[in-house]
């Protein structure tokens, strides 16, 4: 039996025990008082009935009500003689309106006294009937308790199995996911939070599968990007060491070795910086910086590189003035814009145009870099910001946009890309109004 089913049965037993205990306590405290009050009311009705019968001329001996009449200190029995009551009756001094008394045989009775013009009519009833009623009530409660326990075991077991089945299924699925089986069956239909949990696990499995696949590609790409420069470094170094090259060639090989080392060093720095950004180790010192100066300085850095391929870079500053400041880290935002512009140049055809724009988006400002290059496939748009993604045409590890993503997150800027194959791409980020000032002060 599953642990949850056992807990359900245990908790049900505990709850029903409390309920039955409260019922016993309630019946002993309240039910008995209520029942006795009802008996007093019934005795009162009998007194009134006896009074009406006597007033109508009915003989006292023929009234079938246990009781007597006290008038002028004389006692008259109702119905046939109650031999066991005589000793008690003759010792009566005063009687309350209602109460209890015992006869000579130690039997306890309830009585009710009604004052009338015929005298005091007293009707009594053996209290044994009250005890028998309560005893029957206790027996019924006990039977209900036992019956509930007997019937609850299979019922709770059935509910427990129905309840635990999807949980056990999700448990197995989570173990499968932990072991790398992302295609395991997770779907359950319960119409409650368990179904929501299964959907969350399903989404988690899809994301983990995607990340796992990208991670494998990342390792393969890193290995390739490390292997190629290392092979070049080794080959050139061996040629120099073995004296197989002239002095001029040795200088050329040494320069190539330095270039390859710089590539490796740049790759390692990017990986470390991305890790620091993602782990929150790298903190950005922010201040208000002039937006126009930031955009123009980034454009100016790429003019020479763009002119070599006949690419024209335009700065479309569509804001109301050039004295607008944004709150951020200048070096980090320059890196984002450098990456956007560099990618645009890399994937744009010769003699094309790149537009760097800044314009209002309601009260916010949107910065964008638009090219007319190769474009990006729609199913790849969400992956390009991933640290494991590598574009087939880029020749690099694809860490640049991943770093840009982390920088923009740290600035609390929204960002994205719009692109179509062979129609170019627009990379952008949005500066919230709360980070904008029209002047530095």
C-alpha positions in Angstrom: 0.0 0.0 0.0 1.4 3.4 -1.0 2.5 5.8 1.7 -0.1 8.4 0.8 -2.9 5.9 0.9 -1.8 4.9 4.4 -1.7 8.5 5.5 -5.2 9.0 4.1 -6.6 6.0 6.0 -4.7 7.1 9.2 -6.0 10.7 8.9 -9.5 9.5 8.2 -9.5 7.2 11.3 -8.3 10.1 13.3 -11.0 12.5 12.0 -13.9 10.1 12.4 -12.7 9.2 15.9 -12.8 12.9 16.8 -16.2 13.3 15.3 -17.7 10.3 17.1 -16.1 11.4 20.4 -17.6 14.8 20.0 -21.0 13.1 19.3 -20.7 11.1 22.5 -19.8 14.1 24.5 -22.6 16.2 22.8 -25.2 13.4 23.4 -24.2 13.0 27.1 -24.2 16.8 27.7 -26.8 18.3 25.5 -28.9 15.4 24.2 -29.8 14.1 27.6 -30.8 17.6 28.8 -32.8 18.1 25.7 -34.5 14.8 26.0 -35.3 15.3 29.7 -36.7 18.8 28.9 -38.9 17.1 26.3 -40.1 14.6 29.0 -41.0 17.4 31.4 -42.9 19.1 28.6 -44.7 15.7 27.9 -45.5 15.4 31.7 -46.9 19.0 31.6 -49.2 18.0 28.7 -50.3 15.0 30.7 -51.2 17.2 33.6 -53.2 19.4 31.4 -54.9 16.4 29.9 -55.7 15.0 33.3 -57.1 18.4 34.4 -59.4 18.5 31.3 -60.6 15.0 31.9 -61.5 15.7 35.5 -63.2 18.9 34.6 -65.3 16.9 32.1 -66.4 14.5 34.8 -64.1 11.6 34.2 -63.5 9.5 37.3 -60.0 9.7 38.8 -59.7 5.8 38.7 -60.3 5.7 35.0 -57.6 8.3 34.0 -54.7 6.3 32.7 -52.0 8.7 33.7 -49.5 8.0 36.5 -49.9 10.7 39.1 -51.9 12.1 41.9 -53.8 15.3 43.1 -52.9 17.1 46.3 -55.7 19.2 47.7 -56.1 20.5 51.2 -53.2 18.2 52.2 -55.2 15.2 51.0 -53.8 13.0 48.2 -55.9 11.4 45.5 -54.3 8.9 43.1 -55.0 9.0 39.4 -55.7 5.6 37.7 -55.1 2.5 39.6 -53.2 2.6 42.8 -49.4 2.9 42.6 -48.4 0.8 45.6 -44.7 1.6 45.3 -45.3 5.3 45.5 -47.4 5.5 48.7 -44.5 5.8 51.1 -43.0 8.7 49.1 -46.4 10.5 48.6 -47.2 10.6 52.3 -43.8 12.1 53.1 -44.2 15.0 50.7 -44.0 18.4 52.3 -43.6 20.7 49.3 -42.9 20.0 45.6 -41.2 22.2 43.1 -42.8 22.7 39.7 -40.6 19.8 38.3 -37.9 17.6 39.5 -37.0 14.0 40.4 -37.7 11.7 43.3 -37.1 8.1 44.4 -39.7 5.7 45.7 -39.3 3.1 48.4 -37.7 0.6 45.9 -35.0 3.3 45.1 -36.4 3.8 41.6 -35.9 7.3 40.2 -38.8 9.3 38.6 -39.3 12.5 36.8 -42.4 14.6 37.9 -44.2 17.7 36.9 -46.6 19.7 39.1 -49.5 21.8 37.7 -51.3 24.2 40.0 -55.1 24.2 39.2 -58.3 25.1 40.9 -58.8 21.3 41.5 -55.5 21.2 43.4 -51.9 20.4 42.6 -51.9 17.8 39.8 -48.6 15.8 39.9 -47.7 13.5 37.0 -44.5 11.3 37.1 -42.5 9.0 34.8 -39.8 6.4 35.5 -36.5 7.9 34.5 -35.3 4.5 33.3 -36.8 5.3 29.9 -34.4 8.3 29.5 -31.4 6.1 30.3 -32.6 3.5 27.8 -32.9 6.1 25.1 -29.4 7.4 25.7 -28.1 3.9 25.8 -29.7 3.2 22.4 -28.1 6.5 21.1 -24.7 5.4 22.2 -25.1 2.0 20.6 -26.2 3.6 17.3 -23.2 6.0 17.4 -20.8 3.1 18.1 -22.4 1.0 15.3 -22.0 4.0 12.9 -18.4 4.5 13.9 -17.5 0.8 13.3 -19.5 0.7 10.1 -17.7 3.8 8.8 -14.3 2.3 9.7 -15.1 -1.0 7.9 -16.5 0.8 4.8 -13.8 3.4 4.7 -10.8 1.1 4.2 -11.6 -0.1 0.6 -13.1 3.4 -0.2 -10.0 5.2 1.0 -7.7 2.6 -0.7 -9.5 3.2 -4.0 -9.2 7.0 -3.6 -5.6 6.7 -2.5 -4.7 4.7 -5.5 -6.4 7.1 -7.8 -4.7 10.0 -6.1 -1.3 8.5 -5.9 -1.1 7.0 -9.5 -0.4 10.4 -11.2 2.1 11.3 -8.5 3.9 8.0 -8.9 3.9 8.6 -12.6 5.4 12.0 -12.2 7.9 10.6 -9.8 9.0 8.0 -12.3 9.1 10.7 -15.0 11.3 13.0 -12.9 13.7 10.2 -12.3 13.8 9.5 -16.1 14.5 13.1 -16.8 17.2 13.1 -14.2 18.8 10.2 -16.0 18.6 12.0 -19.4 15.4 10.5 -20.8 13.5 13.6 -21.8 10.9 11.9 -23.9 9.3 10.0 -21.0 5.5 10.1 -20.6 4.6 13.0 -18.2 1.0 13.7 -19.3 -1.7 13.2 -16.6 -5.3 14.4 -16.8 -6.6 15.2 -13.3 -7.9 18.6 -13.8 -6.1 20.0 -10.7 -2.7 21.1 -9.5 -1.2 17.7 -10.3 -2.0 18.2 -13.9 -0.5 21.7 -13.7 2.6 20.1 -12.2 2.8 17.6 -15.0 2.7 20.5 -17.6 5.5 22.2 -15.7 7.6 19.0 -15.7 6.8 18.6 -19.4 8.0 22.2 -20.1 11.1 21.6 -17.9 11.9 18.4 -19.9 11.6 20.2 -23.2 13.9 23.0 -21.9 16.4 20.6 -20.4 16.4 18.6 -23.6 17.0 21.7 -25.6 19.8 22.9 -23.2 21.3 19.5 -23.1 21.5 19.4 -26.9 22.9 22.9 -27.0 25.4 22.1 -24.3 26.6 19.1 -26.3 27.0 21.4 -29.4 28.7 23.9 -27.2 31.3 21.4 -26.0 31.8 20.2 -29.6 32.1 23.8 -30.8 34.5 24.8 -28.0 36.6 21.7 -28.6 36.7 22.6 -32.3 37.5 26.3 -31.7 40.3 25.3 -29.3 41.6 22.4 -31.4 42.1 24.4 -34.6 44.2 27.2 -33.1 46.1 24.7 -30.9 46.9 22.6 -34.0 48.2 25.6 -35.8 50.3 26.7 -32.8 51.7 23.2 -32.5 52.6 22.8 -36.2 54.2 26.3 -36.5 56.1 25.8 -33.2 57.4 22.4 -34.3 58.5 23.9 -37.7 60.3 26.7 -35.9 61.9 24.3 -33.4 63.1 21.8 -36.1 64.7 24.7 -38.1 62.6 23.9 -41.1 61.8 27.5 -41.9 63.8 30.6 -42.6 64.1 33.6 -40.3 61.5 35.5 -42.2 59.1 32.6 -42.2 59.8 32.0 -38.5 58.7 35.6 -37.8 55.6 35.0 -39.9 54.8 31.8 -38.0 55.4 33.5 -34.7 52.9 36.2 -35.7 50.3 33.6 -36.6 51.0 31.8 -33.3 50.3 35.1 -31.4 47.1 35.6 -33.4 45.9 32.1 -32.6 46.8 32.6 -28.9 44.8 35.9 -28.9 41.8 34.1 -30.3 42.0 31.5 -27.6 42.5 34.1 -25.0 39.5 36.1 -26.3 37.3 33.0 -26.2 38.3 32.1 -22.7 37.7 35.7 -21.5 34.2 35.6 -23.1 33.3 32.3 -21.4 34.5 33.6 -18.0 32.7 36.9 -18.4 29.5 35.2 -19.4 29.7 32.9 -16.4 30.3 35.9 -14.1 27.4 37.8 -15.5 25.0 34.8 -15.2 26.2 34.1 -11.7 25.8 37.7 -10.6 29.5 38.0 -9.8 30.1 40.8 -12.3 28.6 44.0 -11.1 28.0 47.0 -13.4 28.7 50.5 -12.1 26.1 52.7 -13.7 25.8 56.4 -14.3 23.9 58.7 -16.6 25.5 58.8 -20.1 24.7 60.8 -23.2 22.7 58.6 -25.6 23.8 60.4 -28.8 27.5 60.3 -27.9 27.1 56.6 -27.1 25.5 55.8 -30.4 27.9 58.0 -32.5 31.0 56.6 -30.9 29.9 53.1 -31.6 29.1 54.0 -35.3 32.5 55.8 -35.7 34.4 52.7 -34.5 33.0 50.7 -37.4 33.2 53.2 -40.3 36.5 52.0 -41.6 35.5 48.3 -41.4 32.3 49.0 -43.2 33.8 51.2 -45.9 36.1 48.4 -47.0 33.0 46.5 -48.1 31.1 49.5 -49.4 28.6 49.3 -46.5 27.1 52.6 -45.4 26.1 53.0 -41.7 23.4 55.6 -40.9 22.6 57.1 -37.5 18.9 58.0 -37.4 18.6 59.9 -34.1 14.8 60.6 -34.1 14.6 62.1 -30.5 13.7 65.7 -29.8 17.3 66.7 -28.8 20.8 65.4 -28.3 20.8 66.2 -24.6 19.2 62.9 -23.5 20.9 60.8 -20.9 20.2 57.2 -20.0 21.2 55.3 -16.8 23.6 52.5 -17.5 27.2 51.3 -17.8 28.9 52.9 -20.8 31.4 50.1 -21.5 28.7 47.4 -21.2 26.2 49.1 -23.5 29.0 49.9 -26.0 29.8 46.1 -26.0 26.1 45.4 -26.8 26.0 47.9 -29.7 29.4 46.8 -31.0 28.1 43.2 -31.2 24.9 44.3 -32.9 26.8 46.4 -35.5 29.6 43.9 -36.0 27.1 41.1 -36.7 25.2 43.4 -39.1 28.4 44.1 -41.0 29.4 40.4 -41.0 26.1 39.1 -42.4 25.3 42.0 -44.8 26.2 41.9 -48.5 28.7 44.4 -49.9 27.5 47.9 -50.8 24.4 47.6 -48.5 23.1 49.8 -45.7 23.0 49.5 -41.9 20.7 51.8 -39.9 21.3 52.6 -36.3 18.1 54.2 -34.9 16.8 55.7 -31.7 13.2 56.8 -31.4 10.5 57.1 -28.8 8.3 54.1 -28.1 5.5 55.8 -26.1 7.5 57.3 -23.2 10.4 54.8 -23.6 13.2 54.8 -26.1 14.0 52.0 -28.5 17.5 51.5 -29.9 17.8 49.3 -33.0 20.4 48.2 -35.5 18.9 47.1 -38.9 20.7 45.4 -41.7 19.8 43.9 -45.1 21.7 40.7 -44.6 21.1 37.0 -44.5 18.4 37.0 -41.9 17.7 34.4 -39.2 15.4 31.4 -39.4 12.2 31.9 -37.3 12.8 28.8 -35.3 16.3 30.1 -34.4 15.3 33.5 -33.1 14.8 32.3 -29.5 18.2 30.4 -29.5 20.5 33.2 -30.6 20.6 34.6 -27.1 21.7 31.3 -25.7 25.3 30.7 -24.6 25.4 27.4 -26.5 24.2 28.7 -29.8 26.5 29.0 -32.8 25.4 30.3 -36.2 26.6 28.1 -39.1 27.9 31.2 -41.0 29.5 33.0 -38.1 32.6 30.9 -37.5 32.5 31.9 -33.8 31.2 30.4 -30.6 28.2 32.7 -30.5 28.9 34.0 -27.0 28.5 37.6 -28.0 24.7 37.7 -28.0 24.6 35.7 -24.9 26.8 38.3 -23.1 24.6 41.0 -24.6 21.5 39.3 -23.2 23.0 39.2 -19.7 24.1 42.9 -19.9 20.7 44.0 -21.0 19.1 42.0 -18.2 21.3 43.7 -15.7 20.2 47.1 -17.1 16.5 46.0 -16.8 16.1 46.7 -20.6 13.8 44.7 -22.8 15.5 43.3 -25.9 14.8 41.2 -29.0 15.2 40.6 -32.7 13.0 40.7 -35.7 14.3 38.9 -38.8 13.3 37.1 -42.0 15.5 35.0 -44.3 17.2 37.1 -47.0 15.4 40.3 -45.7 17.8 41.2 -42.9 17.5 41.5 -39.1 16.7 44.2 -36.6 18.3 43.8 -33.2 16.9 46.2 -30.5 16.6 47.0 -26.9 14.1 49.3 -25.1 15.1 51.8 -22.4 12.4 52.3 -19.8 11.3 55.8 -19.1 12.5 55.6 -15.5 16.1 55.3 -16.8 15.9 58.4 -19.1 16.6 62.0 -18.3 16.5 65.0 -20.7 19.6 66.4 -19.1 22.3 65.0 -16.8 21.2 67.0 -13.8 
